[in-house]
Amino acid sequence: MKYNKNHIKHKVVLLLCSLFFVIQGNSQELETYIATALENNPEIQKFELQYAIATEKVNEVNTLPNTDFSAGYFVSEPETRTGAQRFKVSAKQMLPWFGTITSRENYVSALADAKFEDNVIAKRKLVASVSQSYYNLYANKAKQEVLKENIKLLDTYETLALTSVEVGKASAVDVLRLQMRQNEMQQLLDILSQQFLAEQTNFNKLLNRDKTIAVNVLNALHMPSEDFKINLENLVLHPELLKYDKLFASVEKSELVNQKESNPMIGFGLDYIAISERPNMNFNDNGKDIVMPMVSVSIPIFNKKYKSKTKQNKLQQQEIEFQKQDRLNTLETLLDKAINDRKSARISYNTQVKNLKQAMDAESILVRSYETGTIDFNDVLDIQELQLKFQMNQIESIKSYYLQTTIINYLIQ
C-alpha cells in the first residue's frame, strides 16, 4: 500500500509540473502564413487591380480631343468663277491650353498614389487579421491541452479516491464528484474543439485556401521578458493618414486642371472643296479645287462653372484636413488603449503565475495528506478548479499580450 501511495503521489506531481513547463516544438512560422495570405487573398488582389486601373488612367488622359472630320455633297451645285462646287471635306483639331494635358496626368497620378495607400492599408489589415486569428488558434489549442492534462489529473485523483473508498477513508460520493468534474471538463474540451474548427476556417479563408487544411500552431508562446520600444512618432506616417495627404495633393492637382481648362482652346482645320471645270471656257484656274486652312478659338466666356469648381476644391481640402485629424485622434486612442491593455496583460500574467504556483503548493499538501489519511476530496476539487482557472487566465493573458502587440504593430510599424 505504501508503494501505491508513493506512486500515485509521484504521478500527480509529474502531471502538475507538465502544466507548467513550456512544450517545445516548431511549426510553420506565422510569417509564412502571412506571406501566403498576402499572395493569395482576393481582397489584396482586388486592391492591386484597382491600383493598376488607376495607374492606367494616365494613358487615358494623355490624349487630345477628337479630331473632327466632315464631308458634304452639293445637291445643287453653287457656281463660282472657276466652276461649280461638287463636294466639301473638312478636318479640324482642337488643342487644349498649354500644360493642360500634363496637369491632367499629374491629377490622375495623384489619385493613383492615394489608391496605392488603400492597397498598403489592406495589406496591413490582412497581416493583423492573420496574426490575430493565429493567436486565437494558439489560445484554443493551449486551453485544450490544459483541459486534457487536468482530466488526466482527475483520473489520478479518481484512482486515489477509489483506493480510499476501499479502506473506508472516502465515500462513493467523492468518486462521483470527481467523475462529474471530469464530465464538465470533457464538455469544455469538446466545445473548444468545435471553436477551433470555426477559427481554423476563418484562418484558412484569410489565406484563400480550403477550410479543412490543418493549421500548424506553436505549442507554446512565451511572455517576452520586456516590451519592445514604441516610437509614437511613427503613427503620423501610418498609411491611413498618408492617404489623406495624397488626397489633399490630388485636389491641388485637380485645381490646376480646372485653371488650365478655364483657358481658351485653339483649333486648326482644313477645308477642301472640289470644283468642276466650266465647259467651253479656257482661263487660268478653271476647275481649280479650293483648299482653305482655318484657325478657331474656343473661349469660355461663361466661366461660372470653373469658379464653382475652385470653391468646391477649397472646401474639399478643408474636409480632408478634418477627416485626417479625426482619423489621427482615433488611431491615437487605439494605440494608447493597445499599449495599456498590453501592460495589463503582463500584469495579469504575472499574477496568474504566482497564483498557479500557490495552487500547486496547496495541491502538493493535499497529496501528502493522503499518507496520513486526512485528504478531503472537496478541497481537491476546489484547488483543481482554481488551478484550471489560473491556467486558463494565463493563456488568455498571453493571447491578449500578442493581440495587443498586433494592433500596435499595425499602427506604428
Order of alpha helices (4+ residues) and beta strands (2+ residues): alpha-alpha-alpha-beta-beta-beta-alpha-alpha-alpha-beta-beta-alpha-alpha
